[in-house]
Amino acid sequence: MVPNFVQPNSLSEEETIRGVATAERLETAPVALHRFIVHREGSLRGKTAQELEPNSKAAAEINALWDWLYARLQMTNPATVHKVA
């Protein structure tokens, strides 16, 4: 489970989400995704935080979530992409 849409200035909100997940015995990502404007703008424009604001906290959260998920799934070999001629 990924805590999502968390208020950036509310540590108690994130702690509550994690507490509920723990009580339900759900594995929780160590990264939370916060309610940053760039996520909303990206959704409207079909872009990611990394594309719109690559040095932002929002982009760093997405990168950290990917790193955690990549390691969690033990993805050691990247997928081979075959291009259609």
Phi, psi and omega in degrees: 000140178245117174301124189229148178063036181278137178297125185302330183258023184234091177295325181294326178296314178296318179298321178296314179301314181294324178296317178296316179299318178297316180298328179270004179060040177261135175290135183239134176297147179286353181252137173250146175260121185265163183279081178258145182301325183299330177294317179294315179298319179297319179298318180292330184259359181070034181228168179256168176299325179296328179281321184277316182220076187300338180258013183276165175297323180298315178295320179297322178296316179297317178299317180294322178296316178298315180301316179296313182296317179303313179292320182297321179275359179053049180277094183266336180242125179292152179292145176274129179256127179257124180271139178278132182288000000 
